[in-house]
């Protein structure tokens, strides 16, 4: 049930219409049933995993909150965390580590074989696992009271707009919304519809059309890799993944607002960042803040001196890369980000620069800021090549093209096609940055916003790209 297909919106409309005719407790029960139906649409057997982890986490959290026995609390925390990590590791990483071990042993002359399970990855397991981990850790640290109602906790985990690909909701943010009655607010519903329209534009028009170019460039349909093709392919994928995931996040947030829930903002114009640190404050914010609070800070953060800080940065980004997928290309992607975050930190310390671009006097239209943005964008594109490639060898073969020059008329058409779909999104981001808005015309009168929504619907209708492209982050 993909988020850019008619069946999802039929499901959403029916759910919203039924939902607002029910009382609060009935609303939660109905949404929980609808969310399980939504998740089981792919394969009902995957419901077993989410049901087991939900029941275990719910009960462990209740006992942990009531207990003053440190040993008991630690054992229950270990049980909950261990179960979730085992589910994630077994289904997502077993084949990866097993084949990597066999290859490593083969490299030193030891012949070995391990059975590969070739499981189908349960949809969204990385996202809901991180949400469950945040919940049990917050309860253990007494930052959060556990849910008294199993229905409330289960709905917090499985609420269908965020279930498959986030945003990763903080327990302190979403759980109280589940535990308290929601009120129908026409303005919030209208904003939700605007977010959905914005998301469809980003996904169906920007991402899907850029995907056509990225797929052609990386697959070799446009010839052997060369400098022009590498630039075209990496630029196209950079805007594809941005349009794809920011579009999904807008649709998820808009869908939630139709039912009175508020999800955190997940993107804030990331390609306007002037540093990689700034980029991660803008890109996939729910993941970057989760990694910061539940991984980077617990392993030491910046508390153990400079060398330990660099180690912690690299560890966090390597594991963040591995979270995205069971492939060494994702680890390399994370390593590039971790390395440059360390370089930036060292540079700021040596030069005595402030962390914030505003504190360094870099305004939105500062020439220095734009030079930094251009450099950073190309660094991010370099990392995206490994994210997009199926193997390290494929990524290196593609990047090797920068040493060769070749030109075909199709390349010029490709760059024009890319500009047609990326320049509008870049201009939109500039407007959102200047006005500090979540979607275009957010503070304008209703007629202007209605006209904008109708225009977006028309654009999606006539300019939608390849409809077979699923959301990229569904695979994570």
Buried (B, 14 or more C-beta within 10 A) or exposed (E): BBBBEEEBBEBBEEBBEBBBEEEEEEBBBBBBEBBBBBBEBBEEEBBEBBEEBBEBBBBBBBBBBEEEEEEEBEBBBEBBBEBBEEBBBEBBBBBBEBEBEBEEBEEEEEEEEEEEEEEEBBBBBBBBBBBBBBBBBBBBEEEBBBBEEBBBBBBBBBBBBBBBBBBBBBBEEBBEBBBEEBEEEEEBBBBBBBBBBBBBBBBBBBBBBBBBBBBBBBEEEBBEBBBBBBBBBBBBBBBBBBBBBBBBBBBBBBBBBBBBBBBBBBBBBBBBBBBBBBBBBBBBBBBBBBBBBBBBBEBBBBEEEEEBBBBBBBBBBBBBBBBBBBBBBBBBBBBBBBBBBBEBBEEBEEEEBEBEBEEBEBEBEBEEBBEBBEEBBEBBBBBBBBBBBEEBEBBEBBBEBBEEEEEEEBBEEBBEBBEEBBEBBEEBBBEBBEEEEBBBBBEEEEEEBBEBBEEBEEBBEEBBBEEEBEBBBBEB
